[in-house]
Structure formats: C-alpha cells, structure tokens
Amino acid sequence: MKSTQFFVSTLKEAPADAEVVSHKLMMRAGLIKRLGAGIYNYMPMGLRVIRKVEQIIREEMNRAGAVELLMPVVQPAELWQETGRFDKMGPELLRVKDRHERDFIIQPTSEEVITDIARQELRSYRALPKNFYHIQTKFRDERRPRFGVMRGREFTMKDAYSFDRDADAAGRSYQQMYDAYVRIFERLGLTFRAVAADTGAIGGDRSHEFQVIADTGEDAIVYCPDSDYAANMELAEALAPKAPRAAATQPLHKTPTPGKSTCEDVAALLGIPLQRTVKSLVLATDERNDAGDVLKSTVWLLLVRGDHQLNEVKAGKLAGLKHGFRFATVAEIEDHFGCKPGYLGPIGARKPVKVVADRTVAAMSDFVCGANDADFHFTGVNWGRDLPEPDVVADIRNVTEGEPSPDGKGLLAIQRGIEVGHVFFLGSKYSLAMNATYLDEGGKPQLMQMGCYGIGVTRILGAAIEQGHDERGIVWPDAMAPFAVVICPIGYDRSAEVKAAADKLHAELEAGGIDVMLDDRGERPGAMFADWELIGIPHRLVISDRGLKEGRVEYQGRRDAQATGLAAGDAVAHLKGVLER
C-alpha cells in the first residue's frame, strides 16, 4: 500500500473534548472522527486495526468450535418482553417504533434473539452442544458517553452463546471459551488478567472478566502475586479479622466534635487512628404494589470502618437488599435518626432500622461513631454493652492493598485494568424465561443450559492504546497495528535512486506477505516520521541517498531509542525475523 493511495489524516492537537490518552491519540492519528456524542466514524486507518482484531477473534472462536452467524441490530420488542428486560433495562435500551407503531429495540446484546433461534432449531439432545457467535454493531444509550471508544454509545462486539444439556456440559463450554479468550488476548499482544467477576445485569452464577492492564483503567483488579487468585473489586472478598473482638477498655462517652462530620476530621480532632472510627451509610428499600406505588419503606444502616469504602455490589446481594435499594433521602434520615447526615450512628435511632455491620466493624471495640446529634460523636463504643449486636454481619466493603488473600496464599495487591472481555455461565436464566427446551433420550423436555461470552472489539483499540503509548503517539502490538512496516524514503519525489529503491523494497515486502506502507507523499523527514510514530507503526525503514551510496538502509522499531543500519539486501530477511519473534 502506498500512502497516496490510502488515506492518512493526522492532527497536531487533540480536540478539546478528548479526555483520556486513547481518545486523544485515536483522534490525532486519524483512526476515528466524531459524528455525534459517543458515535464515531472509523476511518480507514482505524478500520484496519479493527479488522485485524476481528480476524484473530474469528480464528480462535472457530478453533474452539463456535459457529458464526449474524443477528440483526434491530430486534422486535416481543422477545425482550418475554424475559422482562424490555422494561427492566432502563434508558440505556434504545426503544423505537416502526410505521405500524410496533415496538423494536436497537440491540445492546442478543441473548433473547439467540435463545429464540435455539428453541426453534435445537430440538433434540443430538443437536447439543452448540455455540453460536457473531461480530455485530451494538448501541447503548449511555447517559454520559465519554472517553472516545472506551465508553461510546455505538460500538462493535463479538458475542458468543453456548447451549448445553446440563450444568456439567455447560461448564466445559465455559472453559473452552475461557481458554479461547486467553489465546485471543495473548495473540493480540496485550498484557491482561482474567479475574473472577460479578455477573451484573446479564445474570448467571459464574463469570470472569478479561482486563487489559493499564494505569488509566477504570476498574480495580485485585490479585495475589503469590497465587492464581484474581477478582475485580466488586467480587474480591474481604476476610473477617482472625483475632477475636477485644474486650471493652473505655467507657461510652458523648464527645463534642463541632463541625467535624467526616471520619477523617473526627479522627484528626480526637488524635486517634482513622481505623478506630466507624462511618454510617443509610439505605432504603421500597415495597411496591403492582401499580408501582410505594406501600412501605425500610431504612438500613450500613456500618464500615472509617478507612474503608462500601461495596454496593456486595451490599446488593444481602437478603432484603438483593431486589434493589437506594440511598435514603435526607427526610428519611432525619425522621429515623433525628439528625442530618454527618453525625449518624447505630446508638439512639428514633425509629427501628436494620443494622448491617461489615465483618471488620463487627470485630471492633472501643470505636467511635456518630451520636445522632449534630456536632457530637460517641467514643468508647462497644457491641453488646452499648448497643445490640448488629442484625447482619457481612462482607460489604472494598478490599485494600496488603490484606490476606482469600485463598490463604499471600497478600492482596491492586492494579488498574480495562475490561475488554467477559464470560458468563447463565444456566437456565434465559431458557426458562423463553421456554427453550430440548428433548432428552427419553423424549422428555429439558431446559438448555446457556453461557454467553463477549469481547469489546472496538474497545480493545482504546485499551491497547491506554496500555501502549508514549510522548510521540501510539505503540501498537505488532498483531494489531494497521501496518506492520512503514518505508520512509527521504526525497522520494526528488531522487530517482531513492524512489526506485523504495518501490523495490515495497514490492519485496509485499511479495513476502508483510503488511507494508510506503510513504510516497514527499514529506520532510521530521513530519513523515512524526506521522508514523503518532499512528504507531511498529517497524520503520528509512531510505536515503546517503544510505544508498553506502549500501545501507536504517531500521528502527517503534520502541527502540536508536535506529540500526542494515545492508540494503538484508532488510527483508531482517524484518521477517523480527516479525516472527
């Protein structure tokens, strides 16, 4: 490919609305062009990267026994109404009507459609197992699209869905997909971790995320350097303290804390470690009738240590909270505690509340908490003596660096990551809702066991750039780069010798199966080099009159600090060797 035949469009500065590195560099390198909020044109350079990612995904999915099909972007609402997700999914689901006023959705995912296919086509146990996948456009009406392709509204995903006879067989399908994902991300050249994860809105009871490691990642990944334990922050278990609760040594005392409404300020005022304070978070659950009217509300007081953070996903799995909760209103808080937020605590509430203590809090003694009186806190608080034992003791907080690993094999570490893939074991969640059954050997109908497996194709581009970039631009892994090699001839438009040598080398590399770009624009060396470093081409060959007189060309890898001289006749062999590593 020659650059004048292609389309190269770079910018010196990123648009003002570009926030993260990947968004800035994708815009500057001409990979994407903004069309609307969270909606982008993928320009020729960016599309080449997407196609390379898709090719690797296809090869590994086929190798794992999955069969490709293609499901529509626009789907009838009736299928989504069968599972209840048409109403439950919220405003992220884009709902539209056709000219006959029939309801449709713009698909964010395709569990309903694939389950409909399965219940029609996979009627016998002889048809199982089966795994279908597609690579398709999706749309989620994000409330606040941002970060370019990292959180856009329209994007491309690979979705796969497995159908099996029973849970054991479904577990084998799950493992096949897990292994395929490992191969995919290894072939893409990304540094990643597979971590145990919460199943979220998709449902099911087994789940792993594939996270590309990047300091700018949105997600916190918890892992043990001394073992295979890894989980995302939502799922990582915080173990209960091993030591039993210490006996009380201090009297209960109502202590003035004027203007000090945070645990940090109270600890500083009292001259105590933050770990001796307890923070109060007030939630509420609503009981509703069929019309959606609130019949009754229950207020919950959740207690975590002052230096810890509430994990809402963990809290949402507790009995009484698993069907949904909200943070209590100021009016509800004042009604139950007789005090505004900032000085709340478990002693002396006006009305009954459900008290949930984190495991760490349940093991504390002589702690400090709000007194339900503005500008006052209780010190020397002890369970059993000053207040009843909590109604519930559970792990409801985020883990912290250096805590014991749940597998008992070391201490936990935390790093940032970007989710690019997710595998779920769904069980019968969708087959039950949509009556997707097969006939077993005895002719009896049985529910299919399902799994679903997603990869964010376009999101991978952003994640790879967040992981691989420098002050000059993108640093692609070889497998993902739009071109493997760029030939930069100095004076292509002025020197017949340079032009002939560049054209000859370009033809030889193409004949050798190497994905090569020849920059024939006649640009100045500095501008030419800057463009291709910004775009992130991994390997560069420079041809010049001086070098040709010496029988040499210059080679430089994108990560190399200096160029290396090569005999002109050795350039093709050298590049092949580098690319095969």
Secondary structure, 3 states (H helix, E strand, C coil): CECCCCCCCCCCCCCCCCCCHHHHHHHHCCCEEEEECCEEEECHHHHHHHHHHHHHHHHHHHHCCCEECCCCCEEEHHHHHHHCHHHHCHHHCEEEECCCCCEEEECCCCHHHHHHHHHHHCCEHHHCCEEEEEEEEEECCCCCCECHHHECCEEEEEEEEEEECCHHHHHHHHHHHHHHHHHHHHHCCCCEEEEECCCHHHCCCEEEEEEEECCCCCEEEEECCCCCCEEECCCCCCCCCCCCCCCCCCCCEEEECCCCCCHHHHHHHHCCCHHHEEEEEEEEEEEECCCCCEEEEEEEEEEEECCCCECHHHHCCCCCCCCCCEECCHHHHHHHHCCCCCCCCCCCCCCCCEEEEEHHHHCCCCEEEECCCCCEEEEEECECCCECCCCEEECCECCCCCCECCCCCCECEEEEEEEEEEEEEEECHHHHHCCCEEECCCCCEEECEEEEEEEEHHHHHHHHHHHCEECCEECCCCCCCCCCEEEEECCCCCCHHHHHHHHHHHHHHHHCCCCEEECCCCCCHHHHHHHHHHHCCCEEEEECHHHHHCCEEEEEECCCCCCEEEEHHHHHHHHHHHHCC
